[in-house]
Amino acid sequence: MFETTVAGSLPKPAWLAEPNKLWAPWKLEGEALADAKRDATLLWLKVQEDAGIDIVSDGEQSRQHFVHGFLERVDGIDFAHKVEMGIRADRYKAMVPQVVGPLRLKGRVHQTEARIARAHTRKKLKFTLPGPMTIVDTIADRHYGDKVKLAKAFAELLNTEARALEKDGVDTIQFDEPAFNVYMREVTEWGIDALHRAAAGLSCTTAVHICYGYGIQANLDWKATLGGEWRQYEEIFPALARSKIKQVSVECKNARVPMSLLKLLSGKDVLVGVIDVANDHVETPEEVAATITEAMKYVAQEKIFPCTNCGMAPMRREIAAAKLAALGRGAVLARQKFGKAAKATAKRGAKKSAKKSKRTKKKPRRG
Ligand code: ZN
């Protein structure tokens, strides 16, 4: 009960890349860089295990950015001539690569880090990939001329890599779709279809992460314009509830998202964001347990997975580690608080059925 997990990225150690920064350049090259990525992956597996995280991730230590880490392994993309583009409905400008020809995978994308992580933890392993809609929103298209066609092309490539990750021993594959909170109409029109294409044929657990972005200034400014209540989820949750994706990862802690919207995810596992990644205040275990308690009003207890609101890539390393520890301890508190109640209910249920079977046995057989 209350299995804990993380949204995905974790901060890179200062010897791997410049800290507290998105898209930070690597500090090393060649073999030294490959070694450093492996070491950082091992380091975060250990920190997550120590914190009591149940479903761990590689912390995305081997990619510069959650979208571009995938794109670097795709043919048909020109990385040499990046152009400035307004992304997430022009919320912020980014230098993005361009699609210049038919898309094709150059080979495996995340095999190395997935196998390293799998070899060094007995915990369940989650691996993140960018979702098709979010990729389309983070790249300039000079070839396909149609967003939906482009998304489908990326979905095929994601599917190939996802199936291979499953073979590498990954337990959960999560697609990150922050764009779902920006283009709500398109989510139902084609976003979920593209996601289904990316997840087709997987037998491992599938998840989608939808948040209000990393704790960077542009996102904080955007959030300030969203008013007293953030109701974007309301428009997309019913469609997600009908989708084939098993888990939905959402932002809750310190968000102005009315928690009652979680009701709309009926039937899904909900990865409830109990850790804010946009400020350095380390949640207390009691605060974590309180958010879990609040979520229980709208989501069945066994469907709640306490999680971080979003990736922690741009945070300070020691703050992220402290927040992970709070996540683990908060879940323990909640288990202590509600585990007894759940056990008692199960016991009552067992007693009842035992009585019932006694009664059935006593009954004289007919005929
Ligand atoms: Zn996120």
Residues whose N, C-alpha, C, O or C-beta is under 5 A from the ligand:
A	BS01	ZN	C211 G213 N309 C310 G311
